[in-house]
Amino acid sequence: MDQPRTLDYTPAGVLAGGGNPVAGLEAATATLRALYKPGSQKTEVAGLHVVSSFDDALREAVERSAPVGVRALAGAAPERDHAWWVRWLAGVRDAWMAVCDGYWCLSPSNSVAASEEIRLRLASSVVEALKWSACDRFGPEEVLWGRIGQLFSSSPQARDSVVGGDLHSIGREYLRAVAHYSINLDQVELEMGVALGHVVDICLPFLSLDRRAADVPQYVVIPEEGTIPVRQMGKHRDGEWRFAPWAAGELLTEFSRQLARSIVPAPFGRLPLEHARAAVEYLRMQWSHTPPVRTRRRYAQEASADIARGLHACAAVIGGQPLPVPRNWRVVDFSRSGLQIVANSDPTRAWPDIGELLGIHFVDGEGWQLGIVRRLRMWAAHAGLGIELLARSPTLGVIDDGRASVDGILCDLPSKGEALRVLMPANAPALAEPVFVKTAGAVHKLRSLGVLRREAGYQLQVFQVL
């Protein structure tokens, strides 16, 4: 006879989810939320043991189920689709928020009077919650920055002039939070975000928070005020700490040399070569003395715009059809190359992700423009989107090689000798030379120059007009 299965109610067993990591994450979050509430007797009974056990088990579970990692895991990872990873990421974020809140409930004096073990664990869980919230495209959590700022302000390290990442302390966790914030995790894909998190932790002993200002732009925080880091140069206020990452430059350069020879440095463990290389080069750029900055001046604006989402909807409205799904958002600033949009709601109940194609029509203007989402930050009741403008006066056309034809959107006016960017479905068939584009009243011969971008739902190809 088959033996009855024994249910595992330990934190590790809950997070295992019966073989489904997402179910495990959601069950762990529900368990912690039920146990840890301010003033609840359940909180007193559960105490530090339960939440710290979930803390330890969660780190293990996330490492095991993440799309990339530093440790070798037994067996091949199962194939997961995009929707599964979206749910996984939300589950990781929610679970870390629940762990963080659990520790906070154990500290009725806002964690100032709590034991050192609780304070250290709380600080570390705050950093994890901030990191995974950013990976999930959420805006910076003011509550979490307030908590870790308060923890740091009441720690011995707050009396120092420099805080490094070489010793385990609350100061080190605060430095880690600022380091993660400095690399814009909300702008990268999940696998890149996971890889960056590992490399940042490797670099921690070479990073610091300093009370002195340097002659280059730096991320600045005021722990006592619980401020979110901002990048600035020159200004100085009492209580400011400045992020100094440059000592990590030599280490990253050495990593870069090894990776260029297809050698994965030992601290990277089983992190795949391509992800390790991309993460190192990204950090070298972000933490240089000349980090990427906006080159276009931005102008404040208050305008209303209708929005079309996706290639099919954009083609429909450019062709004069009504907007398939009504959607009206606010444009709050613009530059020569982009827009900043605030969205209060969406009929689909899902925000656009980075890389999505949008059509934009100003209510008091004419025609449609096209843009690509380059940045997404979500809050409880709205989202902020950074849009890179792709085409100011797009038109419809048909790309044809005599055997197959593809409907597309032309981002430029066809002009002999010039490049012509064309948006086509992601699954469009490959076209053989010679290729022609048919527009209203004209036919132009083209030569393919390749694919500039591929995303879910569309591809952006570039041709030369002959």
C-alpha positions in Angstrom: 0.0 0.0 0.0 1.1 3.6 -0.7 2.1 5.4 2.5 0.0 8.5 3.3 1.9 11.6 2.4 3.1 13.7 5.4 2.4 17.3 5.0 5.3 19.6 5.8 4.3 22.7 7.6 7.8 24.0 8.3 8.7 27.3 6.5 10.8 25.4 4.0 7.9 23.0 3.4 5.4 25.8 2.9 7.7 27.5 0.5 8.2 24.3 -1.5 4.5 24.6 -2.5 4.2 21.0 -3.3 6.7 21.5 -6.2 5.2 24.8 -7.3 7.4 27.7 -6.2 4.8 30.3 -6.9 2.2 28.5 -4.7 4.8 28.2 -2.0 5.6 32.0 -2.1 1.9 32.9 -1.9 1.3 30.4 0.9 4.2 31.8 2.9 3.0 35.3 2.5 -0.5 34.4 3.6 0.9 32.5 6.7 3.1 35.5 7.8 0.2 38.0 7.2 -2.0 35.8 9.4 0.5 35.5 12.2 2.1 38.9 12.4 -0.2 41.9 13.1 0.5 44.8 15.4 -0.7 44.0 18.9 -1.8 40.5 18.0 -1.4 37.6 20.5 -0.4 35.4 17.5 2.6 37.7 17.0 3.8 37.2 20.6 3.4 33.4 20.3 5.1 33.2 16.9 7.9 35.5 18.0 11.3 35.8 16.4 11.6 32.1 15.7 8.8 31.8 13.1 9.6 34.9 11.0 13.4 34.3 11.1 12.8 30.7 10.0 10.7 32.0 7.1 13.4 34.5 6.4 16.1 31.8 6.1 13.8 29.5 4.1 12.8 32.3 1.7 16.4 33.1 0.8 16.9 29.4 -0.1 13.6 29.2 -2.0 14.3 32.3 -4.1 17.8 31.1 -5.0 16.5 27.7 -6.0 13.6 29.0 -8.2 15.2 32.2 -9.7 15.8 32.3 -13.4 19.6 32.6 -12.8 21.7 32.0 -9.7 25.2 31.5 -8.3 24.8 28.0 -7.0 24.6 24.8 -9.0 21.2 23.1 -8.5 20.3 19.5 -9.1 18.5 18.7 -12.3 17.4 20.8 -15.2 15.1 23.8 -14.5 11.6 23.4 -15.9 10.5 25.7 -18.7 8.4 28.7 -17.5 6.5 31.1 -19.6 6.4 34.9 -19.1 3.1 34.9 -17.2 4.6 32.4 -14.7 7.7 34.6 -14.1 5.4 37.7 -13.6 3.6 35.8 -10.9 6.8 34.5 -9.4 8.3 38.0 -9.1 5.2 39.3 -7.5 5.3 36.4 -5.1 8.9 37.1 -4.1 8.2 40.8 -3.6 5.1 40.1 -1.4 6.9 37.4 0.6 9.8 39.8 1.5 7.3 42.5 2.4 5.6 40.0 4.7 8.9 39.0 6.3 9.9 42.7 6.8 6.5 43.5 8.3 6.8 40.5 10.6 10.1 41.7 12.1 8.6 45.2 12.4 5.7 43.8 14.4 8.2 42.4 16.9 9.6 45.9 17.6 7.0 48.1 19.2 9.5 50.9 19.7 10.0 51.3 15.9 12.9 48.9 16.2 15.1 51.3 18.2 14.6 49.2 21.4 14.6 45.8 19.7 17.4 43.3 20.1 20.4 43.6 17.8 19.4 40.3 16.1 15.9 41.6 15.2 17.4 44.9 14.0 19.9 43.3 11.7 17.4 40.9 10.3 14.9 43.6 9.8 17.4 45.8 8.0 18.4 42.9 5.7 14.7 42.1 4.9 14.0 45.8 4.1 16.8 45.7 1.6 15.4 42.5 0.0 11.9 44.0 -0.1 13.3 47.2 -1.8 15.3 45.2 -4.3 12.5 42.9 -5.4 10.0 45.8 -5.5 12.3 47.5 -7.9 12.7 44.4 -10.0 8.9 44.2 -10.1 8.8 47.8 -11.5 7.4 49.3 -8.2 8.3 52.8 -7.3 10.5 53.3 -4.2 8.7 52.5 -1.0 8.7 55.5 1.3 7.8 53.4 4.3 10.7 51.0 3.7 13.2 53.8 3.3 11.8 55.4 6.4 12.4 52.1 8.3 15.9 51.5 7.2 16.8 55.2 7.7 15.6 55.0 11.3 17.5 51.8 11.9 20.7 53.3 10.6 20.2 56.6 12.5 20.0 54.7 15.8 23.0 52.4 15.0 26.6 53.0 16.1 27.7 53.4 12.4 25.6 56.6 12.2 28.3 58.4 14.2 31.1 57.5 11.8 32.3 59.6 8.9 32.5 56.6 6.5 30.4 53.5 6.3 31.8 50.5 4.4 30.4 47.2 3.3 33.1 44.9 4.7 31.5 44.3 8.1 28.1 42.8 8.8 26.1 45.7 10.3 23.0 47.8 9.9 25.3 50.4 8.2 26.3 47.8 5.7 22.6 47.0 4.9 21.8 50.6 4.5 24.8 50.9 2.1 23.4 47.9 0.2 20.0 49.5 -0.1 21.5 52.6 -1.7 23.8 50.5 -3.9 20.8 48.6 -5.3 18.9 51.8 -5.8 21.7 53.4 -7.7 21.6 50.8 -10.5 18.0 51.3 -11.6 16.7 47.7 -11.2 13.3 48.8 -12.4 14.7 49.4 -15.9 16.2 46.0 -16.5 14.8 42.5 -17.3 14.4 40.0 -14.5 17.4 37.8 -15.3 19.6 40.9 -15.5 18.2 42.2 -12.2 19.0 38.9 -10.4 22.5 38.9 -11.8 23.1 42.5 -10.8 21.9 41.8 -7.3 24.6 39.1 -6.9 27.4 41.2 -8.4 26.4 44.2 -6.2 26.8 42.0 -3.1 30.2 40.8 -4.3 31.3 44.4 -4.6 30.0 45.6 -1.2 33.4 45.6 0.6 34.5 48.1 -2.0 31.5 50.5 -1.7 30.9 53.1 0.9 28.7 55.9 2.2 30.7 59.1 3.0 29.8 62.3 4.6 32.1 64.2 2.3 31.0 65.3 -1.2 33.0 64.4 -4.4 33.2 66.6 -7.5 31.0 64.2 -9.5 27.2 63.4 -9.3 26.4 61.2 -6.3 23.4 59.5 -4.8 22.6 61.3 -1.6 20.5 60.2 1.4 19.5 61.7 4.7 18.8 58.7 7.0 17.1 60.7 9.8 14.5 62.0 7.3 14.0 58.6 5.7 14.7 60.1 2.3 14.8 58.1 -1.0 18.2 58.5 -2.7 18.6 61.3 -5.2 21.5 62.0 -7.5 22.9 65.5 -7.2 26.2 67.4 -7.3 27.4 70.4 -5.3 24.6 70.9 -2.8 25.2 70.0 0.8 22.9 69.7 3.8 23.5 68.5 7.4 22.9 64.8 7.8 23.6 63.9 4.2 25.5 60.7 3.3 26.8 60.2 -0.2 27.2 57.0 -2.1 30.8 56.3 -3.3 31.2 53.3 -5.6 34.4 54.1 -7.3 36.7 51.8 -5.3 34.9 48.9 -6.9 36.1 50.0 -10.3 39.4 48.1 -10.2 37.6 44.9 -9.1 35.0 45.2 -11.8 37.7 45.8 -14.4 39.5 42.6 -13.4 36.2 40.8 -13.6 35.7 42.2 -17.0 39.1 41.0 -18.2 38.3 37.4 -17.0 34.9 37.4 -18.6 36.3 38.6 -21.9 38.3 35.4 -21.9 35.1 33.4 -21.1 36.3 32.8 -17.5 33.6 33.2 -14.9 35.2 34.6 -11.7 35.0 32.3 -8.7 32.8 34.6 -6.6 30.1 34.4 -9.4 29.6 30.7 -8.8 27.3 29.2 -11.4 26.1 32.6 -12.8 25.9 32.1 -16.6 28.7 33.8 -18.5 26.5 36.1 -20.6 24.6 37.3 -17.5 27.8 37.9 -15.6 29.4 39.8 -18.4 26.3 42.0 -18.9 26.0 42.7 -15.2 29.7 43.7 -14.8 29.7 46.0 -17.8 26.4 47.6 -16.6 27.9 48.3 -13.2 31.1 49.7 -14.7 29.0 52.2 -16.6 26.6 53.1 -13.7 29.3 53.5 -11.1 31.8 55.4 -13.2 32.8 59.0 -12.6 30.7 59.9 -15.6 27.5 57.8 -15.2 24.7 58.0 -17.8 22.7 61.2 -17.4 19.9 62.8 -19.4 21.2 64.8 -22.3 17.8 66.3 -23.3 16.3 69.1 -21.4 12.8 68.3 -20.1 9.9 70.7 -19.9 7.0 70.4 -17.5 3.6 70.0 -19.2 0.0 69.2 -18.2 -1.8 67.6 -21.1 -4.2 64.8 -21.7 -3.5 62.0 -24.2 -5.3 59.0 -25.6 -3.2 55.9 -25.6 -3.2 52.8 -27.8 -1.3 49.7 -26.7 0.4 47.2 -28.9 1.1 47.0 -32.7 -2.5 46.0 -33.7 -4.1 48.9 -31.8 -1.5 51.4 -33.1 -2.0 50.4 -36.7 -5.8 50.7 -36.3 -5.8 54.2 -35.0 -3.1 55.4 -37.5 -5.5 54.0 -40.2 -8.3 56.2 -38.9 -10.2 53.6 -36.9 -11.5 54.4 -33.4 -9.4 53.5 -30.3 -10.1 49.8 -29.6 -10.0 50.3 -25.9 -10.6 53.8 -24.5 -7.6 55.0 -22.4 -6.7 58.5 -21.4 -3.5 59.4 -19.4 -1.7 62.5 -18.4 1.6 63.8 -20.0 3.5 65.6 -17.3 6.7 66.5 -19.1 8.4 66.1 -22.4 11.8 66.5 -24.2 12.9 66.2 -27.9 13.1 62.5 -27.5 10.5 61.4 -25.0 7.6 61.9 -22.7 6.8 61.3 -19.0 3.3 59.9 -18.6 1.2 59.3 -15.4 -1.5 56.6 -15.8 -4.2 56.4 -13.2 -6.0 53.3 -14.5 -6.1 50.9 -17.4 -9.1 48.9 -18.7 -6.9 45.8 -18.9 -6.0 46.1 -15.2 -2.3 45.7 -16.2 0.3 48.4 -16.9 2.5 48.4 -20.0 5.9 46.7 -19.4 9.2 48.0 -20.6 9.5 47.5 -24.4 5.8 47.8 -25.1 4.7 49.9 -28.1 2.3 52.8 -27.4 0.4 55.1 -29.7 0.0 58.6 -28.3 -2.6 61.2 -29.4 -2.8 64.6 -27.6 -6.4 65.4 -27.0 -5.9 69.0 -28.2 -3.6 68.0 -31.1 -3.7 66.1 -34.4 -2.5 62.7 -35.4 -0.8 59.9 -33.6 2.8 59.5 -32.4 4.5 56.2 -31.5 6.7 55.5 -28.5 8.3 52.6 -26.6 8.1 52.2 -22.8 11.6 52.6 -21.5 10.7 53.0 -17.8 7.9 51.8 -15.6 7.3 52.6 -11.9 4.1 51.4 -10.2 2.5 52.7 -7.1 -0.7 51.7 -5.3 -3.0 53.9 -7.4 -1.0 55.0 -10.5 2.0 54.3 -12.6 4.7 56.5 -14.1 6.0 55.7 -17.6 9.0 57.0 -19.4 8.4 56.9 -23.2 11.0 57.1 -25.9 9.5 58.6 -29.0 9.8 56.4 -32.0 7.8 58.2 -34.7 6.1 61.6 -34.8 4.1 61.1 -38.0 3.8 57.3 -38.6 2.0 56.0 -41.7 0.8 52.6 -42.8 2.5 50.5 -45.5 2.8 47.0 -47.0 6.2 45.3 -47.3 6.3 42.9 -50.2 8.9 40.6 -51.8 6.6 39.2 -54.5 5.9 36.0 -52.6 4.7 37.3 -49.2 3.5 40.6 -47.9 3.4 42.1 -44.4 1.4 45.0 -43.1 3.6 47.4 -41.2 3.9 50.9 -39.7 6.4 53.2 -41.3 8.3 55.3 -38.7 9.9 57.5 -41.3 9.0 59.1 -44.6 10.6 57.0 -47.4 13.5 59.0 -48.9 16.0 57.7 -51.5 19.3 56.7 -49.9 17.9 57.1 -46.3 17.1 54.6 -43.6 13.4 53.5 -43.2 12.3 52.0 -39.9 9.3 49.7 -40.1 7.3 48.1 -37.3 6.0 44.6 -38.2 4.4 41.7 -36.3 6.9 39.6 -34.3 5.9 36.6 -36.2 6.2 38.2 -39.7 7.8 35.9 -42.3 11.3 36.6 -43.5 11.3 38.5 -46.7 13.7 37.8 -49.6 15.4 40.5 -51.6 14.3 42.6 -53.5 11.8 44.1 -51.1 9.3 46.8 -51.8 7.2 49.0 -49.6 3.8 50.2 -50.8 2.4 53.4 -49.3 -0.5 55.6 -50.3 0.3 56.4 -53.9 3.9 55.3 -54.1 6.1 52.2 -54.2 9.8 52.1 -53.1 12.4 49.5 -53.4 14.2 48.6 -50.2 17.3 46.8 -49.0 17.1 45.1 -45.6 19.7 46.3 -43.0 18.5 44.1 -40.2 16.3 44.0 -37.1 16.8 46.8 -34.5 14.5 45.4 -31.8 12.4 42.4 -31.1 9.7 42.5 -28.4 6.6 40.5 -27.6 4.1 41.4 -30.3 6.4 43.4 -32.7 9.8 43.8 -34.3 11.4 46.9 -35.6 13.3 46.4 -38.9 15.4 48.9 -40.7 15.7 49.2 -44.5 17.6 51.4 -46.9 15.4 53.1 -49.6 17.0 52.5 -53.0 
